[in-house]
Amino acid sequence: MALTLSKKAQSVKPSSTLAITAKAKEMKANGIDVVGFGAGEPDFNTPDNVCDAAISAIKSGFTKYTPASGTNELKVAICKKFKDFNGLDYKPNQIVISNGGKHSLSNIFDAILNPGDEVIIPAPYWLSYPEMVKLSDGIPVYIEGSKDHGYKVTAEQIQEAITEKTKAFILNSPSNPTGMIYTLEELEAIADVVVRNNIYVVADEMYEYLIYGEEKHISIASLNEEIYKRTITCSGLSKSYSMTGWRIGYTGSSVEIAELMDSVQSHATSNPNSIAQKAALEALVGPQDAVEAMKKEFNERRLYMYQRISNMSHISCLEPKGAFYIFIDCSDALTMKYKGEVIQTADRLTEILLEDKEVAVVPCADFGFPNHIRLSYAISMQQIEKGLDRIESFTKELEA
């Protein structure tokens, strides 16, 4: 009898963001001057004080196993951060430190889902959410945020999507891929629905420090005791501290859920990286100057990109309020011809930009919005200017 491999694993879609980034890197390696708007990774170095803390940890021999859910000193620092920044009261036994935000989310779904449980995912969504839910035997249920509403879903839409099988709702604010944030009023309405229906909120707040202008980050769990009990708050160090490769994410939840995640993680990875935990501690308790400097630079790039794209023909965007992405509506461009060919799909548009204009962008069919593309402004202003010049050149060549 022939051996068969896991059907669950075979059903997983590869990441289109990583695929487009890999292709762009291959072209660069071959000497092609590609501008890559693809990956969501800050172009800044990790702050020096954080790197120094890691080097010190290595030299002092802090290279052994730690507790499965992370060191107590880092948990204490995370609790203080939750209190000071998010207005949330968590104790160390409610904190689980994991190998990056993805690992944290995977732990969450493993802890709360049983086979057949439904998870409501607002579209546009980060493309890994559905795959993670399915890997934990859950069923993704999609609801669509309209462009007129800032690509955000309403409390009414969530209520309509809830069934007896609904276990959780994913809230990503600031959003990847749109850069939009939910207001206090919107969060209060969503919280009412969640509490009334007694489901969980998985609050992915990875971009919480990257909010611009007069806007403020609000954690849904901070609104009242009832929503607090039903929320698993997830964040990490990757985006705000330019620590993508260090792989430290963390969650705040009920003690019961934290214990389940701790148990799952103990078998999956033993513990988060010991050296990265020391680096994360310094990131949280040390000087924050580098974080503010990065945020200032991101904001300048954000405003420049929004202004440039808004003035281009056949594509459009809303002004992002957070994170470091611009979500571009290409609906009009897809009806146009390029060199006699009707473009038709964002995937094809992406291919043309990469092959003819040497610009890498992310098509968003895997984000639930097939007529859109995503550009990251986590690259230098010089690269942004060059890349947008090339995209503008492309739009000017389109014909009806």
Secondary structure by P-SEA (a helix, b strand, c coil): cccccccccccccccaaaaaaaaaaaaaaacccccccccccccccccaaaaaaaaaaaaacccccccccccaaaaaaaaaaaaaccccccccccccccccaaaaaaaaaaacccccbbbbbccccccaaaaaaaaacbbbbbbbbcccccccccaaaaaaaccccccbbbbbcccccccccccaaaaaaaaaaaaaacccccccccccccccccbbbbbcccccaaaaaaccccccccccccccccccccccccaaaaaaaaaaaaaccccccaaaaaaaaaaacccaaaaaaaaaaaaaaaaaaaaaaaaccccccccccccbbbbbbccccccccccccccccaaaaaaaaaacccbbbbbccccccccbbbbbccccaaaaaaaaaaaaaaaaaccc
